[in-house]
Amino acid sequence: MIKKSIALLLSFTMVVFMLAGCGKGATTEPGNNTATEGATSGEDTNAGTSGEDVTLTVFDGQAYGLERYDELIKSFEESHQGVTVEVQHASNDMETLLKAKFNSDDVPDVFAVQTGTMAKSYYDFAYDWTNDVDVLAKFDEAAINTGKDAEGNVKSLPWTYENMGLIYNKDLFEKAGITEIPTTVSQLEEACEKLDAAGITAFALAAKETWVLGQLATHYLMDKSLDAAGTVAAINDGSLTYDTAPNYKNLFKILDLAVEYGPDKPLEIDWETSENMLANGEAAIIHMGDWCQATFDEFNPDANLGFLPCPVSENPDDTTLLSSVSWTYIVNKDSANLDLAKEYSEYILTSEEGLDWMCNTIGSVPAAAGEHQVAGQLANDASSYITAGKTNGWIHTLYPDGYGDETVGATLQGYMLGEISVEDAIAALQAGWVTP
């Protein structure tokens, strides 16, 4: 999502969630900074050499599994005498709030951002893990590569693999007499017609969220022969444009379906409403990822859901399910609590407790090395596509700075409101792409 150096402008809008805090006194107040010496999470240790209490500040965009995350923090605190972990979960305007912290010299000890453009914009502030070979060995090598800078230095540690596409309610499809999931745009339209005839709301696209629209659009921009990074590189060098991207205009057909076969006011549907409607059988299709498994389970643990790879053309082979390491943890290289910050990151990402949180609460596949049994229905569903080589990477994390929300999402909202034509929307998207 975000690139370049840390901007002074604070106009970026990302995922709309409620702010939540966890750990002891989860606030944005800077803590008492006293360094610790290489303690391990399994030991009961003094917080600092001076005997003073230490507050470790953590900032992330987590919105799922927060109760279990709170337990992780308490466990870490209990094994570190005198340590308090202050966490700000800021999914609402996350990037804006993080920029504000940097601009006010209130840099967290540990902060999690999306891989790609956003993470790279913070690498100047990041601890270099390259020589921490024992730590790096705990992660999947391909996942570690997502946290490298242009020189090959490891500037961040990966969290989980996540998958996104259309997600559908299998019971509603069965009720409507749909026996095979659609693999072309015309088949998806036929499915919507059948759902509508059965009195079922076909689409509950979270069109209020510009980030959802920005992510949906990437399926139609993807050139499978180039992969995600290659597609972005081709746009940057001008060899691929929105006009020449073969499937992009089909995106607007999908938006038309979401308007015609969705709620009366589709732009009032936020992420939570969208997920709730799908889980509780009030809508058949949304666009989202397996990161929301915990929310689906909360809304309805018996919901029978599965991935529906995005139909993007009339060729079934063009369907896309997009998969990537999504979030990455960065340690502030200038943290007064550097050793503790490093240890906390390692604990969250590789400890038995952290892996249990990822696998069984979040329901996602960890980026940590090894075989993992994942409880998430959607992650397991996606694994069949991954094994078959039918997934592609993420483009939206490679978008220019602010492009997904401010340009793509806003433009597509305008189209859904009837305020802009397909041709003008495509022109606006091309003009808004700023080549680095």
C-alpha positions as CSV (number, residue, x, y, z in Angstrom):
1,M,0.0,0.0,0.0
2,I,2.5,2.6,1.1
3,K,5.9,3.5,-0.4
4,K,8.7,6.1,-0.2
5,S,9.8,7.8,3.0
6,I,7.5,8.6,5.8
7,A,5.2,11.4,4.5
8,L,4.1,14.4,6.5
9,L,0.6,14.3,5.1
10,L,-1.8,12.3,7.2
11,S,-4.6,11.8,4.6
12,F,-4.3,8.0,4.1
13,T,-7.4,5.9,5.1
14,M,-7.0,2.2,5.4
15,V,-9.1,-0.5,7.1
16,V,-12.1,0.7,9.0
17,F,-12.2,-1.1,12.4
18,M,-12.7,0.1,16.0
19,L,-9.5,1.0,17.9
20,A,-8.9,-1.6,20.5
21,G,-6.2,-2.0,23.2
22,C,-4.8,-5.0,24.9
23,G,-2.1,-5.8,27.4
24,K,-1.6,-3.8,30.5
25,G,-2.9,-0.3,29.9
26,A,-3.0,-0.4,26.1
27,T,-2.4,3.3,25.3
28,T,-0.3,5.3,23.0
29,E,1.6,6.9,25.9
30,P,5.4,6.4,25.6
31,G,6.7,4.2,28.3
32,N,9.7,4.2,30.6
33,N,12.6,3.2,28.3
34,T,15.1,1.0,30.1
35,A,17.0,-1.6,28.0
36,T,17.0,-5.3,28.8
37,E,19.7,-7.8,28.1
38,G,18.7,-10.7,25.8
39,A,16.1,-12.4,28.0
40,T,14.1,-15.3,26.7
41,S,10.3,-15.5,26.8
42,G,10.5,-18.7,29.0
43,E,12.5,-17.0,31.8
44,D,11.5,-14.9,34.7
45,T,13.8,-12.0,34.3
46,N,14.4,-8.5,35.6
47,A,13.3,-5.8,33.1
48,G,16.4,-3.7,33.0
49,T,19.9,-3.5,34.4
50,S,18.9,-0.5,36.6
51,G,16.0,-2.4,38.1
52,E,13.5,0.1,36.8
53,D,10.2,-1.0,35.2
54,V,10.1,-1.1,31.4
55,T,7.2,-0.3,29.1
56,L,7.5,-1.9,25.6
57,T,5.3,-0.1,23.0
58,V,3.8,-2.1,20.2
59,F,1.6,-0.8,17.3
60,D,-0.3,-2.9,14.8
61,G,-3.4,-3.2,12.7
62,Q,-4.7,-6.3,14.3
63,A,-8.5,-6.7,14.3
64,Y,-9.0,-10.4,14.8
65,G,-8.3,-12.7,17.7
66,L,-7.6,-9.9,20.1
67,E,-8.7,-11.7,23.2
68,R,-6.2,-14.5,22.6
69,Y,-3.6,-11.9,21.7
70,D,-4.2,-10.3,25.1
71,E,-3.4,-13.6,26.7
72,L,-0.1,-13.8,24.8
73,I,0.9,-10.4,26.1
74,K,0.0,-11.3,29.7
75,S,2.1,-14.5,29.4
76,F,5.1,-12.5,28.1
77,E,4.7,-9.9,30.9
78,E,4.5,-12.7,33.5
79,S,7.8,-14.2,32.4
80,H,9.5,-10.8,32.3
81,Q,9.4,-9.2,35.7
82,G,8.8,-5.4,35.6
83,V,7.8,-5.4,31.9
84,T,4.6,-3.9,30.7
85,V,3.6,-4.3,27.0
86,E,1.4,-1.4,25.7
87,V,-0.3,-2.4,22.5
88,Q,-2.3,-0.1,20.2
89,H,-4.4,-2.1,17.7
90,A,-5.2,0.7,15.2
91,S,-6.9,-0.9,12.3
92,N,-8.9,2.3,11.7
93,D,-6.6,4.8,9.8
94,M,-3.7,2.7,10.8
95,E,-1.2,4.3,8.4
96,T,-2.3,7.8,9.3
97,L,-1.8,7.0,13.0
98,L,1.5,5.4,12.5
99,K,2.8,8.3,10.5
100,A,1.6,10.7,13.2
101,K,3.7,8.7,15.7
102,F,6.8,9.1,13.6
103,N,6.2,12.7,13.0
104,S,5.8,13.4,16.7
105,D,8.9,11.3,17.6
106,D,6.8,8.7,19.4
107,V,8.1,5.7,17.4
108,P,6.9,2.4,18.8
109,D,9.5,-0.3,19.8
110,V,7.7,-2.8,17.6
111,F,5.2,-2.1,14.8
112,A,3.5,-4.3,12.3
113,V,2.7,-3.0,8.7
114,Q,1.8,-4.6,5.4
115,T,4.5,-6.1,3.4
116,G,5.6,-4.5,0.2
117,T,5.3,-0.7,-0.4
118,M,4.2,0.2,3.1
119,A,6.9,-1.9,4.9
120,K,9.7,-0.5,2.6
121,S,8.8,3.0,3.5
122,Y,9.8,2.3,7.1
123,Y,13.0,0.3,6.4
124,D,15.2,3.3,7.3
125,F,13.9,2.9,10.9
126,A,14.1,-0.9,11.0
127,Y,16.5,-3.1,12.8
128,D,18.5,-5.3,10.5
129,W,18.0,-9.0,11.3
130,T,20.5,-10.3,8.6
131,N,23.0,-11.5,11.1
132,D,20.5,-13.0,13.5
133,V,20.7,-16.4,11.7
134,D,19.2,-18.4,14.6
135,V,16.1,-16.3,14.5
136,L,15.8,-16.3,10.7
137,A,16.1,-20.1,10.7
138,K,12.8,-20.2,12.5
139,F,11.0,-18.8,9.4
140,D,10.1,-20.1,6.0
141,E,12.7,-18.8,3.6
142,A,10.3,-17.5,1.0
143,A,8.5,-15.6,3.8
144,I,11.8,-14.0,5.0
145,N,12.4,-12.8,1.4
146,T,9.3,-10.6,1.6
147,G,11.1,-8.6,4.4
148,K,14.3,-7.9,2.5
149,D,15.4,-4.4,1.2
150,A,17.0,-3.8,-2.2
151,E,20.4,-4.9,-0.8
152,G,19.1,-8.1,0.5
153,N,19.1,-7.1,4.2
154,V,16.3,-8.5,6.3
155,K,14.4,-5.5,7.7
156,S,11.2,-7.2,9.0
157,L,9.9,-10.5,10.1
158,P,6.8,-12.1,8.5
159,W,3.6,-13.0,10.3
160,T,1.3,-15.2,8.3
161,Y,0.3,-16.2,4.8
162,E,-3.1,-14.9,3.8
163,N,-5.4,-15.6,0.9
164,M,-8.1,-13.5,-0.6
165,G,-10.8,-13.8,-3.2
166,L,-14.5,-14.1,-3.3
167,I,-15.9,-16.1,-0.4
168,Y,-19.2,-17.8,-0.7
169,N,-21.8,-19.5,1.5
170,K,-22.1,-23.1,0.3
171,D,-25.5,-23.6,1.9
172,L,-27.0,-20.7,0.0
173,F,-25.5,-21.9,-3.3
174,E,-27.1,-25.3,-2.7
175,K,-30.4,-23.7,-1.8
176,A,-30.3,-21.8,-5.1
177,G,-29.5,-25.0,-7.0
178,I,-25.9,-23.9,-7.9
179,T,-24.0,-27.2,-8.1
180,E,-20.6,-25.9,-9.4
181,I,-18.9,-22.7,-8.4
182,P,-18.7,-20.2,-11.3
183,T,-15.4,-19.8,-13.1
184,T,-16.3,-17.2,-15.7
185,V,-17.9,-13.7,-15.5
186,S,-21.0,-14.9,-17.3
187,Q,-21.3,-17.9,-15.0
188,L,-21.0,-15.6,-12.0
189,E,-23.8,-13.5,-13.4
190,E,-25.9,-16.7,-13.9
191,A,-25.3,-17.6,-10.3
192,C,-26.4,-14.2,-9.1
193,E,-29.6,-14.6,-11.1
194,K,-30.3,-18.0,-9.5
195,L,-29.6,-16.7,-6.0
196,D,-31.9,-13.7,-6.6
197,A,-34.7,-16.0,-7.9
198,A,-34.4,-18.0,-4.7
199,G,-34.9,-14.8,-2.6
200,I,-31.2,-14.6,-1.6
201,T,-29.0,-11.5,-1.7
202,A,-26.2,-12.6,-3.9
203,F,-23.6,-9.9,-3.1
204,A,-22.7,-8.1,0.1
205,L,-19.5,-6.4,-1.2
206,A,-18.1,-4.2,1.6
207,A,-18.1,-1.2,-0.8
208,K,-18.0,1.3,2.0
209,E,-14.4,0.2,2.5
210,T,-12.1,1.7,-0.1
211,W,-9.5,-0.9,0.8
212,V,-11.9,-3.8,-0.1
213,L,-12.5,-2.3,-3.6
214,G,-8.8,-1.6,-4.0
215,Q,-8.0,-5.3,-3.3
216,L,-10.9,-6.6,-5.4
217,A,-9.6,-4.6,-8.4
218,T,-6.2,-6.4,-8.3
219,H,-7.7,-9.6,-9.5
220,Y,-8.6,-7.9,-12.8
221,L,-5.2,-6.2,-13.1
222,M,-3.2,-9.3,-12.7
223,D,-1.3,-10.6,-15.6
224,K,-0.6,-14.3,-14.7
225,S,2.3,-14.5,-17.1
226,L,4.1,-11.7,-15.2
227,D,3.0,-12.5,-11.6
228,A,2.2,-9.7,-9.2
229,A,5.6,-8.0,-9.0
230,G,5.9,-8.4,-12.8
231,T,2.5,-6.8,-13.4
232,V,3.4,-3.8,-11.3
233,A,6.8,-3.5,-13.0
234,A,5.1,-3.5,-16.4
235,I,2.7,-0.7,-15.3
236,N,5.7,1.2,-14.0
237,D,7.6,0.9,-17.3
238,G,4.5,1.6,-19.4
239,S,4.4,-1.8,-21.2
240,L,1.0,-2.5,-19.4
241,T,-1.7,0.1,-19.0
242,Y,-5.2,-0.1,-17.6
243,D,-6.5,0.2,-21.2
244,T,-4.4,-2.8,-22.3
245,A,-4.9,-5.0,-19.2
246,P,-7.1,-7.7,-20.9
247,N,-9.5,-8.3,-18.0
248,Y,-9.7,-5.0,-16.3
249,K,-13.0,-3.8,-17.8
250,N,-14.6,-7.0,-16.4
251,L,-14.1,-5.5,-12.9
252,F,-16.9,-3.1,-13.7
253,K,-19.3,-6.0,-14.6
254,I,-18.6,-7.4,-11.2
255,L,-19.4,-4.1,-9.6
256,D,-22.6,-3.9,-11.6
257,L,-23.6,-7.3,-10.2
258,A,-22.8,-6.1,-6.6
259,V,-25.1,-3.2,-7.2
260,E,-27.9,-5.1,-8.9
261,Y,-27.9,-8.1,-6.7
262,G,-26.7,-6.5,-3.4
263,P,-28.3,-4.4,-0.7
264,D,-30.2,-1.3,-1.6
265,K,-27.4,0.9,-0.4
266,P,-24.2,-1.1,-1.2
267,L,-21.9,1.8,-0.2
268,E,-23.2,1.6,3.3
269,I,-22.0,-2.0,3.7
270,D,-18.8,-2.1,5.8
271,W,-16.4,-5.0,6.4
272,E,-18.2,-6.2,9.6
273,T,-21.7,-6.1,8.0
274,S,-20.4,-7.9,5.0
275,E,-18.9,-10.7,7.0
276,N,-21.9,-11.0,9.3
277,M,-24.3,-11.3,6.3
278,L,-22.2,-14.0,4.7
279,A,-21.8,-16.0,7.9
280,N,-25.4,-15.9,8.9
281,G,-26.9,-16.7,5.5
282,E,-28.1,-13.2,4.6
283,A,-25.8,-12.9,1.6
284,A,-24.1,-15.5,-0.6
285,I,-20.9,-13.8,-1.8
286,I,-18.4,-11.2,-0.5
287,H,-14.8,-10.3,-1.3
288,M,-12.5,-10.9,1.7
289,G,-9.6,-13.1,2.9
290,D,-9.0,-15.9,5.4
291,W,-7.8,-13.3,7.8
292,C,-11.4,-12.8,8.9
293,Q,-11.9,-16.5,9.9
294,A,-12.1,-15.6,13.6
295,T,-14.9,-13.1,12.9
296,F,-16.8,-15.6,10.9
297,D,-16.5,-18.1,13.7
298,E,-17.7,-15.5,16.1
299,F,-20.7,-14.6,14.0
300,N,-21.6,-18.2,13.2
301,P,-19.2,-21.1,14.0
302,D,-21.4,-23.4,11.8
303,A,-21.2,-21.2,8.7
304,N,-20.3,-23.4,5.7
305,L,-18.0,-21.1,3.7
306,G,-15.4,-21.6,1.0
307,F,-13.3,-19.6,-1.4
308,L,-14.6,-18.8,-4.8
309,P,-11.6,-17.8,-6.9
310,C,-12.4,-14.5,-8.8
311,P,-13.8,-15.1,-12.3
312,V,-12.1,-12.3,-14.3
313,S,-12.9,-13.3,-17.9
314,E,-14.6,-16.0,-20.0
315,N,-11.6,-18.3,-19.6
316,P,-11.9,-20.5,-16.5
317,D,-8.1,-20.7,-16.3
318,D,-7.9,-16.9,-15.6
319,T,-9.7,-17.2,-12.2
320,T,-7.5,-15.8,-9.4
321,L,-7.1,-16.6,-5.7
322,L,-4.4,-14.3,-4.4
323,S,-1.9,-15.4,-1.7
324,S,0.9,-13.7,0.1
325,V,2.7,-12.9,3.4
326,S,0.5,-10.0,4.4
327,W,1.8,-8.4,7.6
328,T,5.4,-8.0,8.8
329,Y,6.8,-7.0,12.1
330,I,9.5,-4.2,12.3
331,V,11.7,-3.5,15.3
332,N,12.7,0.1,15.8
333,K,16.5,0.0,15.4
334,D,16.8,3.0,17.9
335,S,14.6,1.5,20.5
336,A,16.0,1.9,24.0
337,N,14.5,-1.6,24.6
338,L,16.0,-3.1,21.5
339,D,16.8,-6.6,22.9
340,L,13.3,-6.8,24.5
341,A,11.7,-5.6,21.3
342,K,13.5,-8.3,19.3
343,E,12.5,-10.9,21.8
344,Y,8.9,-9.9,21.8
345,S,8.7,-10.1,18.0
346,E,10.3,-13.5,18.0
347,Y,7.9,-14.6,20.7
348,I,4.7,-13.4,18.9
349,L,5.8,-14.9,15.6
350,T,7.5,-18.2,16.5
351,S,6.7,-19.3,20.1
352,E,4.3,-22.2,20.7
353,E,1.8,-19.7,22.1
354,G,2.1,-17.4,19.2
355,L,1.7,-20.2,16.7
356,D,-1.4,-21.4,18.5
357,W,-2.9,-17.9,18.2
358,M,-2.2,-17.8,14.4
359,C,-3.3,-21.4,13.7
360,N,-6.2,-21.9,16.0
361,T,-7.6,-18.4,16.7
362,I,-6.8,-16.5,13.6
363,G,-7.0,-19.6,11.4
364,S,-4.1,-18.6,9.2
365,V,-0.9,-20.4,8.1
366,P,2.1,-19.0,10.0
367,A,5.2,-17.8,8.1
368,A,7.3,-19.7,10.7
369,A,9.1,-22.8,9.3
370,G,7.6,-26.2,9.8
371,E,4.3,-28.0,9.3
372,H,1.4,-26.4,10.9
373,Q,-2.1,-27.7,11.6
374,V,-4.5,-24.8,10.9
375,A,-8.0,-24.8,12.2
376,G,-9.3,-22.2,9.8
377,Q,-11.8,-23.5,7.3
378,L,-10.8,-21.0,4.7
379,A,-7.1,-21.4,5.1
380,N,-7.5,-25.1,4.6
381,D,-9.7,-24.5,1.6
382,A,-7.1,-22.2,0.1
383,S,-4.4,-24.8,0.6
384,S,-5.8,-27.0,-2.2
385,Y,-5.4,-24.1,-4.6
386,I,-1.9,-23.3,-3.3
387,T,-0.9,-27.0,-3.7
388,A,-2.2,-27.1,-7.2
389,G,-0.3,-23.9,-8.1
390,K,-3.5,-21.9,-8.7
391,T,-2.7,-18.8,-6.7
392,N,-1.0,-15.6,-7.5
393,G,0.7,-12.9,-5.4
394,W,-0.7,-9.6,-4.1
395,I,-0.6,-6.5,-6.1
396,H,-2.3,-4.1,-3.6
397,T,0.7,-4.2,-1.3
398,L,2.8,-3.0,-4.2
399,Y,0.5,-0.2,-5.2
400,P,2.1,3.4,-5.1
401,D,1.7,5.3,-1.9
402,G,-2.0,5.7,-1.0
403,Y,-3.1,4.5,-4.4
404,G,-5.4,1.6,-3.3
405,D,-7.6,3.7,-1.0
406,E,-7.3,7.3,-2.3
407,T,-7.4,6.5,-6.0
408,V,-8.8,3.0,-6.7
409,G,-11.3,2.7,-3.9
410,A,-12.6,6.2,-4.2
411,T,-12.9,5.9,-8.0
412,L,-14.7,2.6,-7.9
413,Q,-17.1,4.0,-5.3
414,G,-17.9,6.8,-7.7
415,Y,-18.6,4.3,-10.5
416,M,-21.0,2.3,-8.2
417,L,-22.8,5.6,-7.4
418,G,-23.2,6.3,-11.2
419,E,-21.0,9.4,-10.9
420,I,-18.3,8.2,-13.4
421,S,-18.2,6.1,-16.5
422,V,-16.0,3.0,-17.1
423,E,-13.8,4.9,-19.5
424,D,-13.4,7.9,-17.1
425,A,-12.7,5.5,-14.2
426,I,-10.0,3.7,-16.2
427,A,-8.5,7.0,-17.2
428,A,-8.5,8.2,-13.6
429,L,-6.8,5.0,-12.4
430,Q,-4.1,5.3,-15.0
431,A,-3.5,8.9,-14.3
432,G,-3.3,8.3,-10.5
433,W,-0.6,5.7,-10.8
434,V,2.6,7.4,-9.8
435,T,5.6,5.6,-11.1
436,P,8.4,5.5,-8.4
